[in-house]
Amino acid sequence: MKKRSLCAASILLSVVGGSANSTTYTLPENGKDSVVTQFHDDVALTRADENETLPDVARRFLLGQTEIARLNPDVDRWHVKKDEIIRIPGKRILPDTPHEGITLNIAEYRMYHYPPAQKGMSPQVMSYAHGIGRQDWDTPLGKTRVDRKVKDPAWHPPESIRREHAANGDPLPAVVTPGPHNPLGAYMMHLAVPGGYEIHGTDIDKIYGIGMQITHGCVRMYPEDIEELYQSVPVGAPVYIVKQPIKAGWLDNVLYIEAHPDLEGEETTLEQKLDVALKLIEKANNLNMPEFDHLALNQALKTLDGNPVAIYRRLPQQNELSAPVSQSSHGGYYHGS
């Protein structure tokens, strides 16, 4: 898959190319930092090809539809002009979970896979977009594990789903055999969660539902992403399913805040978001509230575009006095099983 990106520092645009399935980040050299970067500049941009839609651009960069839409609120989702500049993510704050196995942060429709470190190589994290359960079919939270994997799975839709489809004039058979129209796609990883939840691919009819609340609770991925994940994640790998719409983290002595919109059916006020953010900032700074940029924080909580925003810079010698968000504690967001 060919990737073409333009990274901006002020007005200048410079081309960066490459190809891969997952978006792979090298973990920061400082093990206490939790912000990862794909490009050197704060703003990452790309030019749209002819006859592309915004979901097409998202697919090209393995992003979710919701993610790219909120980063480009002024771009017509279905009528992108040729060579129109599209903003893409350049930084991410890692969710506050152990750096092992898989973390699904459903608040950002994003998965993080921490493969075992290879000898002589820096530790990495591989990130993927995914769809989640819609409002009436929540994706469950908690710690679980991959308990089995299946290639070319058949789908046995539960009776509740068959009734729903029948009521909508779209009856389902008792078994959907493997193939291009199977909603599970070509690969499925079953989670040890009551109710039969899986991480799986998608059929060709729902390819643009990645990065949206669209499933019956399962986690749906692009075909090339689930194939890569399936090959690299063993049975028994831990899976942390969390909901962290606001994250805080350090990189090179700069504290960042990242804020995402509420999921459908949820509504938190700006005051509630601010309260959560302040607690995370204080926790990130070793329980001391720093003199941070309040305007930048308020803007991030209003914009909710998921882009990490720098709000505070500490002196290098403060490293011994300040600490980033703990990678083993989960605050009010993580619900362990």
N, C-alpha and C positions, 0 to 999 in steps of 0.2 A: 504494500500500500504506500503510494507516494505521498509524502507530506511536504508542503511548502508553507513556510511561515515568514512573516516579516516582523522583526522586532524593532520597536521604536524607542529611541532615546531622544526626546524632544521631537523634532520634525523629521529627522532622517530615518529612512526605512532601509534595513539591510536584510537580504534573503538568507534564510536558514533552511536547509533541506534535510531529509532523512526518511527512514521507513522503519516501522515496527508495528506490532499489534498493541500491546499495552503501552501506556505512557510510563516510562521507567525513570525513576529519580534515584540519584545517589544520596544516601542519608548524610546529613551534615557531619563534618569531622568532629564537632563538639557533640558528644552523645546526649547532652542535655538540651540541644536545640531541636525544634520540632517543625520548622518550616522548610519545605523542599521547593526547589526551583527547577524549571525546565529551560528557561531562557535567562540571559544575563540582565535584561532590561525589565523594568517594572511593568511595562505595557507590551503585550504580545499581540501582533496583528497578522492577518493573512488577507490576500485578495481573493474574491470570489471568482470562480470559473464561469464561463458562459452557461446560461440556463440552469444554474444551481439554485436550490432553495437553502434556507438557513439549516434545515435538518440535513441536507446534503453536506454542507460544510461541517456540521457536527459529526457526521459519519466519517468524513475524511480524517478528522482529528480524534476520532473515537471519544467524542463528547456526547453527553445527553442532550435531548431537545430542550428541556427546561433550563439547563445550565447555559447553553449558548444564547437562548432567547433573553434571559435576564441580563446577560452581559452586553446585549445589543438591542436595547428596548426601542431604538428608533429605526431599526432595519425591518423591512417588510418580510415576514417569515417565509412567504411563498413566492415572492417576486424580488429576489436579490439581483441587483444590477451587476453586469459584468465588470470586474475589477473593483467592485465596491469593497471598502476596507471593513473587515470583520474582526472584532476583538475576540481573542481566545485566552484561556487561563495561562498565566505564567508562573504563579506561585500557588502553593497549597499549604495549609496547616494540617499536620497529621492529627487524626482523632486521638483523644486521650484514652488509649488502650495499650496493652502490651504489644511490643513489636514482634509478633510471632503469628504464624498462620494467616488468617484472613480477618479483616475488620470491615464490616458493612456499616457505613454511616448513612442511614436512610434519609436523614435530614438534607443531605446534599446529593442523594442518588449516586453515591460513589463508593467503590470498593477499594481496599488497600490490601495487597498481598505482600507479606514479608518472607521471601524465600530464604533458606539457610545461606549464610555468607559463604562465598567461595574463597578458597585459599588464595591469598595474594590479591584479592579484589575488595573494593570498598563495599560495605553492606548496601543493599538497594531495596526500594519498595516499588512495586508495580501497581499502577492505579487503573481502574476500569470504571466506565459508566454502567449503570444498570437501572432497570425499572423496578418498582416496588408495588406493594399491595395498595389498592385504591381505598377510598375512605371506609367502605363497609367490609373490607377484607384486609385488615391490618397485617403487615409483616411483623412477626413476633420479635420482641427484644430479648436479649440475654446472651449468655455464653453457651455455645453448643459445639458440635464437631461435625466433620464430614464422616458419615457412617457407611456410605457406599457410593460407587460411581457406576454409571451405565452409559455405554455408547449406543446410539440409535435407539433411544428408549421408546416404548409404546406408551401412550397416555390413556389412563383409565380415569376419565373425569368423574368426580364425586357426584352423587345424586343431586346435591344442592346446585351444582354448576349446570348439570343437565336440565334441571327444572328452570333455571334462569334463562338458559339459551332457548329452551322450548317456548317460554313465555315471550321471548323477543323474536319468535319466528325463525330461529336458527337452531334446529334440533341437532344434538350431538349423538354419535353412535356410542355404544358402551365402551368401545376401544378405538382409539385413533392410532393407526399403525405408523411406524417410522416413515418419514418422507418430508418433502419441502413444506407441507402444510401442517405438520405436527407442531403444536404450540411449544413443545419442549425442545425443539431443535434437534441437533445431532448429538448433544452431550448433556448429561444431567448429573449433578452431585446432590445426593440426598442428605439432608441435615437431620441430626438426632433431636428433632423437635416434635412433640406431639402434634398431630394434625397433618403430617405429610408435606412438609415444606422443602423446596429444592432451590438450588442455584442451577439455572439451565439456560439454553440458548433460546432462539425464537424462530418462528416460521416466517416465510417471506412476506406474509400479509401484514405483519406487525413490526417490521424492522424499525420503523420510526417511533415506536413506543418506548424505546430505550431512554431512560432519564425522565420517566413520567410515572405517575401513580396510575397503573393500568392493569396490574395483575390481580389474581385472587389470593395474594399473600406471598407468592414465590418471588424470587429474584431473577429477573430476565436480563440476559446479556447479548451483545452482538455476537454473531456466529464465530468470527475469528477470535474474539476475546475468550469465549467459553472454551474453545478448543485449546487455546494456550493455557488457560487456567487448569483445565482438566488434566493436561499432560504434566503440569508442574506441582499440583497439590495432591499429597497422598491421602488415602483413607486414614481417618483418625486426626487429621489436622484440626487445631482449634479454630473456632469461628466466633467472633465477637460481633453481635448485632446491636448497634447503639443508635441513639438519636441525639446528635449534638449539633443543633442549628447554629450555635455560637461557639467559636473556638478561639483560643489565645495561644501564642507560641513565640519563641525567640529564634532569631537567626542573626549571628554576628553582632550580638549586643543590641539588636533592635527588636522591640516587642511589637507583634502584629496582632490584629483582631480580624476575624473572618465571620461574617454573618449571612445566614441563609433565610429565605422566607419560611413561614409556617407551612406545614403540609395541609392539604385539603381537609376541612373539618376541624382544624385547630385555629385558634386566634389568641395571640398574646399581644398585649399592649406595648407601646414603646417603653413605658416605665418598667414593665416586667422584663423586657429584653435588656434594658439598661442595668437592672438589678443583677441579672445573670452575668452580664459582661463585667461589671465591677468586681463581682466575686471571683471570676476567672482571672482578671488582671491582678488582683491582690494575691491570689494563689500562685500565679506565675512568678510574682516578684517576692517569693519567700514570705508571704503573709504581710508584706508592707505595701501600702498604696503609693505608687510613684506619682510624680508630677507629670502626668501624661497629657496628650493633646485631646482635650474634651471635644473640640469641634470635629476632629477627624473621627472620633468614636461615634458621635451622634450621627454624622453623615453615613458612616458604615451601617448603623442600625436602621437608618431610614431607607438607604438604597437597597440593601439586602441582595447584592449581586454576587455574593460569594467570593469576591476578590479580597485577599488579605491586605489590610491597610496598616501602615506603620503608625504607631501612636506614641512611642517612647524610645529614646536611645539612652543607654547607660554607658558610663565610662568603663573601659575594659577592666580596670581594677575592681569594679563592683561585682565581677563574676563570682567572687567568693561569698558575697553577701546576698546575691539574688539567684534564684533558681527558676527554670522554666516549669511549665505544667508537668506534673508527675505523670510518668508513663505507666504507673501501676495502680493509681487510684482513679476513681471515676466520678467523684462528686455526686451531684444529683441526677446525672444523666444515665449512668450505666446501671442496668438492672441485671444482676447476675442470676444464673439459674441454680 
